[in-house]
Amino acid sequence: GELIVLVGNGVAPQRDQKTIQTWSSALALNIKIAIPDYPVPPQMINPVRAVVGGKYYNLETVSNIDGMARASLAEDMPVITTRAIARAVAKKTSEKEAGDRGGIFGQLAMMVVNQATEIADTRCWNTLPQEFQMTRIFLPQGSHNVKLEVLGAGGAVIDTIQVPVKIKAGGKTVISERWTSPRTVKSQMITSNPKQS
């Protein structure tokens, strides 16, 4: 039967915000806008390998969530920046109108409100791993003990996860694990019946 080992490794990048000054031709002045950013570069991922019956099987990256998140933000940045500029122009216009209606104190009050509400959208894929890694192993029918080893610097094992599995001839068994730091979560095992496949 086929054993599929899937590991969600690391933590997806966390968005922050940065503020920049940009020129507004509509207002003929510089305005400050807040835009989302990934200020921290991608973290190094600890490699993972499966050990079954004394044999080692390295897991390979099948999905790089970190790279997808950064690429998605870079692709959306022109639209995000345009909207932030339009929002800032509307806020400056509201400040002028408040000043016309309520004098300098009305304008100052609106300016304080506008500054407090100028924040970037930092929602992101917080709960996803940095990468999904996978390997396929063909094993004889029966019970097996699968050990997942997380490797640190120099190939030293820094964490192990033991998962007992039952392999059925012609079937597929999936082990799904999440690793963010030593001793994290319990495993989930899904077994398909070969007659239903």
WOVENJO-V321411 format. One record per backbone hydrogen bond with DSSP energy under -1.0 kcal/mol. NH is the residue of the N-H (numbers start at 0). CO is the residue of the C=O. If there is no record, write none. Layout:
nh:NH co:CO
nh:NH co:CO
This chain:
nh:1 co:170
nh:2 co:136
nh:3 co:172
nh:4 co:134
nh:5 co:174
nh:6 co:132
nh:7 co:176
nh:8 co:130
nh:9 co:178
nh:11 co:127
nh:15 co:36
nh:17 co:34
nh:19 co:32
nh:21 co:30
nh:23 co:28
nh:27 co:23
nh:28 co:23
nh:30 co:21
nh:32 co:19
nh:34 co:17
nh:36 co:15
nh:48 co:148
nh:49 co:56
nh:50 co:146
nh:51 co:54
nh:54 co:51
nh:56 co:49
nh:58 co:47
nh:59 co:133
nh:61 co:131
nh:62 co:131
nh:65 co:129
nh:67 co:63
nh:68 co:64
nh:69 co:65
nh:70 co:66
nh:71 co:67
nh:72 co:68
nh:73 co:69
nh:74 co:70
nh:75 co:71
nh:76 co:72
nh:79 co:75
nh:80 co:76
nh:81 co:77
nh:82 co:78
nh:83 co:79
nh:84 co:80
nh:85 co:81
nh:86 co:82
nh:87 co:83
nh:88 co:84
nh:89 co:85
nh:90 co:86
nh:91 co:87
nh:92 co:88
nh:93 co:89
nh:94 co:90
nh:95 co:91
nh:96 co:92
nh:97 co:93
nh:98 co:94
nh:99 co:95
nh:100 co:96
nh:101 co:97
nh:102 co:98
nh:106 co:102
nh:107 co:103
nh:108 co:104
nh:109 co:105
nh:110 co:106
nh:111 co:107
nh:112 co:108
nh:113 co:109
nh:114 co:110
nh:115 co:111
nh:116 co:112
nh:118 co:116
nh:125 co:123
nh:127 co:124
nh:130 co:8
nh:131 co:62
nh:132 co:6
nh:133 co:59
nh:134 co:4
nh:136 co:2
nh:138 co:0
nh:141 co:166
nh:143 co:164
nh:145 co:162
nh:146 co:50
nh:147 co:160
nh:148 co:48
nh:149 co:158
nh:150 co:46
nh:151 co:155
nh:154 co:151
nh:155 co:152
nh:157 co:149
nh:158 co:149
nh:160 co:147
nh:162 co:145
nh:164 co:143
nh:166 co:141
nh:170 co:167
nh:172 co:1
nh:173 co:189
nh:174 co:3
nh:175 co:187
nh:176 co:5
nh:178 co:7
nh:187 co:175
nh:189 co:173
nh:191 co:171
nh:195 co:192
nh:196 co:192
